[in-house]
Amino acid sequence: MKRLCLFLIALVLSACEGETVYNPNNHPCPEGQIQVMIAQPVKFTNSENNWASGINYEGLSLIATDSLGNYLYSPNGDLITDRPNFIEVHKEFDDNNHIERLTLVLGHVPYRDEVSKTAKAYFLLKIDDTTFDKIIGYYDTRCFNLLLTKISYNDVEFEVSDYHPIEITKGE
């Protein structure tokens, strides 16, 4: 048994010896390297740069639309809204039920340009029954990826970052 284990270890090590490292100059789309990044952290702030109060964070809702703001529906007639890991407002609260993190998951991307290898998606963020913020997601689709690269939030553009939330000032 000990010999078999040593043989397997030697076999694995020798198999790795000739491994080719990915070089983007030789292969712009490496096999098995598809990436998806469709989320952006957001922070609604007040004038002191703290979380804005007066917003029902639990009630926030994300709705897919066309470029004119018309709601989009799935083939079975359901509104495309609030679907986990696809189109949602992911919310994290602390032990006192105060918002800690808010992330927009913008995964419904119906408008793709195969020539430029880009895509665009439109959303409304429902703040309350009368307030809807307009969001446009811009994506890189080269190599079969789906990478959110930029967001327009109420006509203000932001570069996407996994680590830093875009800050949206909301009146108190």
Contacts in CASP RR format, 6 or more apart in sequence:
PFRMAT RR
TARGET T0000
AUTHOR 0000-0000-0000
METHOD contacts of the structure
MODEL  1
MKRLCLFLIALVLSACEGETVYNPNNHPCPEGQIQVMIAQPVKFTNSENN
WASGINYEGLSLIATDSLGNYLYSPNGDLITDRPNFIEVHKEFDDNNHIE
RLTLVLGHVPYRDEVSKTAKAYFLLKIDDTTFDKIIGYYDTRCFNLLLTK
ISYNDVEFEVSDYHPIEITKGE
22 30 0 8 1.000
22 33 0 8 1.000
28 142 0 8 1.000
28 143 0 8 1.000
29 142 0 8 1.000
29 143 0 8 1.000
29 144 0 8 1.000
30 143 0 8 1.000
33 143 0 8 1.000
34 143 0 8 1.000
34 144 0 8 1.000
34 145 0 8 1.000
35 145 0 8 1.000
35 146 0 8 1.000
35 147 0 8 1.000
36 145 0 8 1.000
36 146 0 8 1.000
36 147 0 8 1.000
37 146 0 8 1.000
37 147 0 8 1.000
37 148 0 8 1.000
37 160 0 8 1.000
37 162 0 8 1.000
38 105 0 8 1.000
38 106 0 8 1.000
38 107 0 8 1.000
38 109 0 8 1.000
38 146 0 8 1.000
38 148 0 8 1.000
39 90 0 8 1.000
39 103 0 8 1.000
39 104 0 8 1.000
39 105 0 8 1.000
39 106 0 8 1.000
39 148 0 8 1.000
39 162 0 8 1.000
40 103 0 8 1.000
40 104 0 8 1.000
40 106 0 8 1.000
40 148 0 8 1.000
40 151 0 8 1.000
40 158 0 8 1.000
40 160 0 8 1.000
40 161 0 8 1.000
40 165 0 8 1.000
40 166 0 8 1.000
41 101 0 8 1.000
41 102 0 8 1.000
41 103 0 8 1.000
41 104 0 8 1.000
41 161 0 8 1.000
41 162 0 8 1.000
41 163 0 8 1.000
41 164 0 8 1.000
41 165 0 8 1.000
41 166 0 8 1.000
42 102 0 8 1.000
42 103 0 8 1.000
42 104 0 8 1.000
42 153 0 8 1.000
42 165 0 8 1.000
42 166 0 8 1.000
42 167 0 8 1.000
42 168 0 8 1.000
43 51 0 8 1.000
43 102 0 8 1.000
43 165 0 8 1.000
43 166 0 8 1.000
43 167 0 8 1.000
43 168 0 8 1.000
44 51 0 8 1.000
44 52 0 8 1.000
44 55 0 8 1.000
44 102 0 8 1.000
44 167 0 8 1.000
44 168 0 8 1.000
44 169 0 8 1.000
44 170 0 8 1.000
45 51 0 8 1.000
45 52 0 8 1.000
45 167 0 8 1.000
45 168 0 8 1.000
45 169 0 8 1.000
45 170 0 8 1.000
46 52 0 8 1.000
46 53 0 8 1.000
46 169 0 8 1.000
46 170 0 8 1.000
46 171 0 8 1.000
46 172 0 8 1.000
47 169 0 8 1.000
47 171 0 8 1.000
47 172 0 8 1.000
49 167 0 8 1.000
51 98 0 8 1.000
51 99 0 8 1.000
52 169 0 8 1.000
52 170 0 8 1.000
52 171 0 8 1.000
52 172 0 8 1.000
53 172 0 8 1.000
54 172 0 8 1.000
55 127 0 8 1.000
55 170 0 8 1.000
56 128 0 8 1.000
57 91 0 8 1.000
57 93 0 8 1.000
57 99 0 8 1.000
57 102 0 8 1.000
58 91 0 8 1.000
59 126 0 8 1.000
60 89 0 8 1.000
60 91 0 8 1.000
60 102 0 8 1.000
60 125 0 8 1.000
60 126 0 8 1.000
60 127 0 8 1.000
61 81 0 8 1.000
61 82 0 8 1.000
61 89 0 8 1.000
61 125 0 8 1.000
61 126 0 8 1.000
62 81 0 8 1.000
62 82 0 8 1.000
62 87 0 8 1.000
62 88 0 8 1.000
62 89 0 8 1.000
62 104 0 8 1.000
62 105 0 8 1.000
62 106 0 8 1.000
62 123 0 8 1.000
62 124 0 8 1.000
62 125 0 8 1.000
62 126 0 8 1.000
62 135 0 8 1.000
63 71 0 8 1.000
63 79 0 8 1.000
63 80 0 8 1.000
63 81 0 8 1.000
63 87 0 8 1.000
63 123 0 8 1.000
63 124 0 8 1.000
63 125 0 8 1.000
63 126 0 8 1.000
64 71 0 8 1.000
64 72 0 8 1.000
64 80 0 8 1.000
64 81 0 8 1.000
64 87 0 8 1.000
64 108 0 8 1.000
64 110 0 8 1.000
64 121 0 8 1.000
64 122 0 8 1.000
64 123 0 8 1.000
65 71 0 8 1.000
65 72 0 8 1.000
65 122 0 8 1.000
65 123 0 8 1.000
65 124 0 8 1.000
66 72 0 8 1.000
66 122 0 8 1.000
67 111 0 8 1.000
67 120 0 8 1.000
67 122 0 8 1.000
69 122 0 8 1.000
69 124 0 8 1.000
69 134 0 8 1.000
71 79 0 8 1.000
71 80 0 8 1.000
72 79 0 8 1.000
72 80 0 8 1.000
72 108 0 8 1.000
72 110 0 8 1.000
73 79 0 8 1.000
73 80 0 8 1.000
74 80 0 8 1.000
80 87 0 8 1.000
80 108 0 8 1.000
81 87 0 8 1.000
82 88 0 8 1.000
82 89 0 8 1.000
85 105 0 8 1.000
86 105 0 8 1.000
86 107 0 8 1.000
86 108 0 8 1.000
87 105 0 8 1.000
87 106 0 8 1.000
87 107 0 8 1.000
87 108 0 8 1.000
87 123 0 8 1.000
88 105 0 8 1.000
89 102 0 8 1.000
89 103 0 8 1.000
89 104 0 8 1.000
89 105 0 8 1.000
89 125 0 8 1.000
90 101 0 8 1.000
90 102 0 8 1.000
90 103 0 8 1.000
90 104 0 8 1.000
90 105 0 8 1.000
91 99 0 8 1.000
91 101 0 8 1.000
91 102 0 8 1.000
92 99 0 8 1.000
92 100 0 8 1.000
92 101 0 8 1.000
92 102 0 8 1.000
93 99 0 8 1.000
93 100 0 8 1.000
94 100 0 8 1.000
101 165 0 8 1.000
102 165 0 8 1.000
104 123 0 8 1.000
104 125 0 8 1.000
104 135 0 8 1.000
104 151 0 8 1.000
106 121 0 8 1.000
106 123 0 8 1.000
106 135 0 8 1.000
106 137 0 8 1.000
106 148 0 8 1.000
106 151 0 8 1.000
107 121 0 8 1.000
107 146 0 8 1.000
108 121 0 8 1.000
108 123 0 8 1.000
109 119 0 8 1.000
109 120 0 8 1.000
109 121 0 8 1.000
109 139 0 8 1.000
109 146 0 8 1.000
110 121 0 8 1.000
111 119 0 8 1.000
111 120 0 8 1.000
111 121 0 8 1.000
111 122 0 8 1.000
112 118 0 8 1.000
112 119 0 8 1.000
112 141 0 8 1.000
113 119 0 8 1.000
113 120 0 8 1.000
117 140 0 8 1.000
117 141 0 8 1.000
117 142 0 8 1.000
118 138 0 8 1.000
118 139 0 8 1.000
118 140 0 8 1.000
118 141 0 8 1.000
119 138 0 8 1.000
119 139 0 8 1.000
119 141 0 8 1.000
119 146 0 8 1.000
120 136 0 8 1.000
120 137 0 8 1.000
120 138 0 8 1.000
120 139 0 8 1.000
121 136 0 8 1.000
121 137 0 8 1.000
121 139 0 8 1.000
122 134 0 8 1.000
122 135 0 8 1.000
122 136 0 8 1.000
122 137 0 8 1.000
123 134 0 8 1.000
123 135 0 8 1.000
123 136 0 8 1.000
123 137 0 8 1.000
124 132 0 8 1.000
124 133 0 8 1.000
124 134 0 8 1.000
124 135 0 8 1.000
125 132 0 8 1.000
125 133 0 8 1.000
125 135 0 8 1.000
126 132 0 8 1.000
127 133 0 8 1.000
133 153 0 8 1.000
133 154 0 8 1.000
133 168 0 8 1.000
134 152 0 8 1.000
134 153 0 8 1.000
134 154 0 8 1.000
134 155 0 8 1.000
135 151 0 8 1.000
135 152 0 8 1.000
135 153 0 8 1.000
135 154 0 8 1.000
136 151 0 8 1.000
136 152 0 8 1.000
137 148 0 8 1.000
137 150 0 8 1.000
137 151 0 8 1.000
137 152 0 8 1.000
138 148 0 8 1.000
138 149 0 8 1.000
138 150 0 8 1.000
138 151 0 8 1.000
138 152 0 8 1.000
139 146 0 8 1.000
139 147 0 8 1.000
139 148 0 8 1.000
139 149 0 8 1.000
140 147 0 8 1.000
140 149 0 8 1.000
141 147 0 8 1.000
148 160 0 8 1.000
149 159 0 8 1.000
149 160 0 8 1.000
150 157 0 8 1.000
150 158 0 8 1.000
150 159 0 8 1.000
150 160 0 8 1.000
151 157 0 8 1.000
151 158 0 8 1.000
151 160 0 8 1.000
151 166 0 8 1.000
152 158 0 8 1.000
153 166 0 8 1.000
153 168 0 8 1.000
154 168 0 8 1.000
158 166 0 8 1.000
END
